[in-house]
Each structure stands twice: as structure tokens, then as C-alpha cells.
Amino acid sequence: MPRIVAQGDNLNELNRNYVQAVLKEPVFLNSVPKCGTHLLRNIMRMFVPVEQQYHQAFIQIPILRQHTAAFNKDKPWISWGHLLFSDDSAIALRGVRHLLLVRDPYDWVLARARFFLSDTFQGALEHLKGGNISAEEIMNMMILGIHNKAPTMQEIYVHNALGWLGTDTRILKFEDLLAAVIQKTHKTILLICWENVVLAICLMIGEIVY
């Protein structure tokens, strides 16, 4: 089982420095793996009350049924994770405001390689570290997958992104989000009114697209 080493943060304490938007409906921040998941999550955490943030788990298919409380309509939470398109995830997210973060595949390949070769990731791919394989071979593995160890880029994008197209899911491009964070102007915080749910997203020129 792969293990990801993550450090704690003090964002719950920093949260009080920002104007909060109380959620009236549950919100789920979904993303294709390695598409800026934590950047989006940490931005959103600043604008939703801490008591409405679901910190119990990073929600994925294997543990979905243990965390359906995150999507409770009577007690709205903002939660996050990687939920690929499936019958279980579609049912769980019915009536939930669903935002999906995607990334340019060219950048995604580099991000995936950097992650697998970092100390943050610990799993069955440790033998790839230390210069045992050329950069070109690593790139090919990120695109074509590694037999019985890592899925192909196509499989990930089909199940984690393309499957959600044409549904009520809102799509956000990582490149738009990053550009807004870097530029940091007075227009950085754009409040997007999503019916009666207010989402605060750090954007300037980026838009949520369908």
C-alpha cells in the first residue's frame, strides 16, 4: 500500500483572518491526482468556517462508503479527495456541489514524475529513485503506466476527469488557479455564487467552465 508523507499546517488558525461563507449545501472538491489538489483545498479552507470542513478523511473510492456523512444535506460540509467516476461516486455526490480540478496533461506528466521520485511518496516504486532509470524512461512510464503498479495517463484522465463531463460537475483548470495565485491583485478573490452556495475561489482571470 503506497504511503504519502504529509506535514501538518496551521490553516485552521489562519482561517479567522478571512471573511467566511457559511455553506448551505455540501461541497466536494474533487481533482485528478497531481492536479493541484492541496492548493485548491487550502484556498477554500480560508473561506469556509472550520466547523464546516470535513477533516476526517481524504475521500477516495476505497473508503467512500465510510464517509458518506461528508455529503449530508442537513449538515453541509466542504470535503475533498479523488473520486473517479463510478456508480458509487455518482450516487454519493447527488445533490452535492461538485468542483473538479484538472490540469494540462503535459504539466501533469511532470508533476506525477516529481511526486513518484520524491521523499513524500513511499511505495512499490522506490527502485525508480536514485538515478536507476533515465529521465526519458520515467516520462514514458508516467504516460504509459507501469504494469501492475501504476495506471496509464489515459486511464486516470478517462475515469477521474472525462467521466464527469456532461454532468452537474463544474470544471476548474489548475493553470487558471495558479495564474491567479501568482498575480495576487486586488481582484484575486472572486466570489462565485453557485445558486445559494457561495464558493470563494482564488481567481482573477480564470473562470469555472462547463
C-alpha positions as CSV (number, residue, x, y, z in Angstrom):
1,M,0.0,0.0,0.0
2,P,1.6,3.3,-1.0
3,R,2.2,5.8,1.8
4,I,2.2,9.6,1.4
5,V,4.2,11.6,4.0
6,A,2.5,14.9,4.7
7,Q,3.2,17.7,7.1
8,G,0.7,19.4,9.3
9,D,-0.4,23.0,8.9
10,N,-1.9,25.9,10.9
11,L,-4.6,26.9,8.3
12,N,-7.4,26.4,10.8
13,E,-5.9,29.1,12.9
14,L,-5.3,31.4,9.9
15,N,-8.9,30.9,8.8
16,R,-10.2,33.5,11.2
17,N,-8.3,36.2,9.3
18,Y,-10.7,35.9,6.4
19,V,-14.3,36.5,5.7
20,Q,-16.3,33.2,6.0
21,A,-19.1,32.0,3.7
22,V,-21.4,29.6,5.6
23,L,-22.3,26.7,3.4
24,K,-26.0,25.9,2.9
25,E,-25.3,22.8,0.8
26,P,-22.4,20.3,0.8
27,V,-19.5,20.9,-1.4
28,F,-16.9,18.4,-2.7
29,L,-13.5,19.4,-4.1
30,N,-12.5,16.7,-6.5
31,S,-9.4,16.5,-8.6
32,V,-7.4,14.4,-11.0
33,P,-4.5,13.2,-8.9
34,K,-1.4,15.5,-9.1
35,C,-3.5,18.4,-10.4
36,G,-3.1,20.9,-7.5
37,T,-5.5,19.2,-5.0
38,H,-3.9,20.7,-1.9
39,L,-3.6,24.2,-3.4
40,L,-7.3,24.4,-4.1
41,R,-8.2,22.8,-0.8
42,N,-6.1,25.2,1.2
43,I,-7.5,28.2,-0.6
44,M,-11.1,27.1,0.1
45,R,-10.3,26.3,3.7
46,M,-9.7,30.0,4.3
47,F,-13.3,31.0,3.3
48,V,-15.4,28.3,4.9
49,P,-15.9,28.0,8.6
50,V,-13.6,25.4,10.2
51,E,-16.6,23.7,11.8
52,Q,-17.9,23.0,8.3
53,Q,-14.7,21.5,7.0
54,Y,-14.6,17.7,6.8
55,H,-11.1,16.7,8.0
56,Q,-11.9,13.1,8.8
57,A,-10.5,11.8,5.5
58,F,-9.2,12.5,2.1
59,I,-12.1,10.8,0.3
60,Q,-11.5,8.1,-2.3
61,I,-13.4,5.2,-3.7
62,P,-12.0,2.5,-1.3
63,I,-13.3,4.5,1.8
64,L,-16.2,6.3,0.2
65,R,-18.9,4.3,2.0
66,Q,-17.3,5.1,5.4
67,H,-17.5,8.8,4.7
68,T,-20.9,9.5,3.2
69,A,-21.6,11.8,6.1
70,A,-19.4,14.4,4.3
71,F,-22.3,14.8,1.8
72,N,-25.1,15.2,4.3
73,K,-27.6,17.7,3.0
74,D,-28.8,18.5,6.5
75,K,-25.3,19.2,7.8
76,P,-23.3,20.7,5.0
77,W,-19.6,20.1,4.8
78,I,-16.8,21.1,2.4
79,S,-14.8,17.9,1.8
80,W,-12.1,16.9,-0.7
81,G,-10.5,13.9,-2.4
82,H,-10.0,11.9,-5.6
83,L,-13.3,10.4,-6.6
84,L,-13.2,8.7,-10.0
85,F,-16.5,8.5,-12.0
86,S,-18.4,5.4,-10.9
87,D,-21.9,4.3,-9.8
88,D,-21.0,4.7,-6.1
89,S,-19.4,8.2,-6.5
90,A,-22.2,9.5,-8.7
91,I,-24.8,8.4,-6.2
92,A,-22.9,9.8,-3.2
93,L,-22.5,13.2,-4.9
94,R,-26.1,13.5,-6.0
95,G,-27.2,16.9,-4.8
96,V,-23.7,17.9,-3.8
97,R,-21.9,20.9,-5.3
98,H,-19.1,19.2,-7.1
99,L,-16.0,21.0,-8.3
100,L,-13.4,19.1,-10.3
101,L,-9.8,20.4,-10.8
102,V,-8.0,19.3,-13.9
103,R,-4.5,20.0,-15.4
104,D,-2.8,20.2,-18.8
105,P,-1.6,16.6,-19.4
106,Y,1.9,17.9,-20.4
107,D,2.3,19.5,-17.0
108,W,0.6,16.6,-15.3
109,V,3.2,14.1,-16.5
110,L,6.0,16.2,-14.9
111,A,4.1,16.6,-11.7
112,R,3.4,12.9,-11.5
113,A,7.1,12.1,-12.1
114,R,8.2,14.6,-9.5
115,F,5.8,13.1,-6.9
116,F,6.8,9.5,-7.5
117,L,10.5,10.3,-7.2
118,S,10.1,12.5,-4.1
119,D,10.5,11.5,-0.5
120,T,6.8,12.3,0.0
121,F,5.8,9.2,-1.8
122,Q,6.7,5.8,-0.3
123,G,5.6,2.6,-2.0
124,A,6.4,-0.1,-4.6
125,L,8.3,2.4,-6.8
126,E,11.2,3.2,-4.5
127,H,13.5,1.4,-7.0
128,L,12.9,4.3,-9.5
129,K,14.7,6.7,-7.3
130,G,18.4,7.3,-7.2
131,G,19.1,7.5,-11.0
132,N,18.4,3.9,-11.8
133,I,16.3,4.9,-14.8
134,S,16.7,7.6,-17.3
135,A,14.5,10.7,-17.4
136,E,13.1,9.7,-20.8
137,E,12.1,6.3,-19.4
138,I,10.5,7.9,-16.4
139,M,8.4,10.1,-18.6
140,N,7.2,7.1,-20.7
141,M,6.2,5.3,-17.5
142,M,4.2,8.3,-16.4
143,I,2.3,8.3,-19.7
144,L,2.0,4.6,-20.4
145,G,1.9,3.4,-16.8
146,I,3.8,0.6,-15.0
147,H,2.5,-2.9,-15.3
148,N,0.6,-3.9,-12.2
149,K,2.0,-0.8,-10.3
150,A,0.7,2.4,-11.8
151,P,-2.2,3.2,-14.2
152,T,-1.7,4.9,-17.5
153,M,-2.3,8.6,-18.0
154,Q,-5.2,7.7,-20.3
155,E,-6.9,5.6,-17.6
156,I,-6.6,8.3,-15.0
157,Y,-8.0,11.0,-17.2
158,V,-10.8,8.9,-18.5
159,H,-12.0,7.8,-15.1
160,N,-11.1,10.9,-13.0
161,A,-12.0,13.6,-15.5
162,L,-13.7,12.7,-18.7
163,G,-16.3,10.6,-16.9
164,W,-17.6,13.6,-15.1
165,L,-18.1,15.8,-18.2
166,G,-21.7,16.4,-19.2
167,T,-22.9,16.2,-15.6
168,D,-23.5,18.9,-13.0
169,T,-19.8,18.9,-12.1
170,R,-18.1,22.2,-12.5
171,I,-14.6,22.1,-14.1
172,L,-11.7,24.3,-12.9
173,K,-8.3,24.4,-14.7
174,F,-5.3,24.3,-12.5
175,E,-3.4,26.7,-14.8
176,D,-6.1,29.4,-14.2
177,L,-6.0,28.9,-10.5
178,L,-2.2,29.1,-10.4
179,A,-2.0,32.2,-12.5
180,A,-4.4,34.0,-10.1
181,V,-2.4,33.0,-7.1
182,I,0.8,34.2,-8.6
183,Q,-0.5,37.6,-9.7
184,K,-2.1,38.4,-6.4
185,T,-4.0,41.6,-7.2
186,H,-7.0,43.2,-5.6
187,K,-9.2,41.1,-7.8
188,T,-7.7,37.9,-6.6
189,I,-10.7,36.8,-4.6
190,L,-13.7,36.3,-6.8
191,L,-16.8,35.1,-5.1
192,I,-18.7,32.7,-7.3
193,C,-22.4,32.5,-6.4
194,W,-23.4,29.0,-7.1
195,E,-27.2,29.2,-6.6
196,N,-27.5,29.5,-2.8
197,V,-23.9,28.3,-2.2
198,V,-21.1,30.8,-2.1
199,L,-17.7,29.5,-3.0
200,A,-14.7,31.6,-2.5
201,I,-12.1,30.7,-5.1
202,C,-8.7,32.4,-5.6
203,L,-9.1,33.5,-9.2
204,M,-8.5,36.6,-11.3
205,I,-8.6,35.8,-14.9
206,G,-9.6,32.1,-14.5
207,E,-13.2,31.0,-14.8
208,I,-15.1,28.0,-13.9
209,V,-16.1,26.3,-17.2
210,Y,-18.5,23.5,-18.1
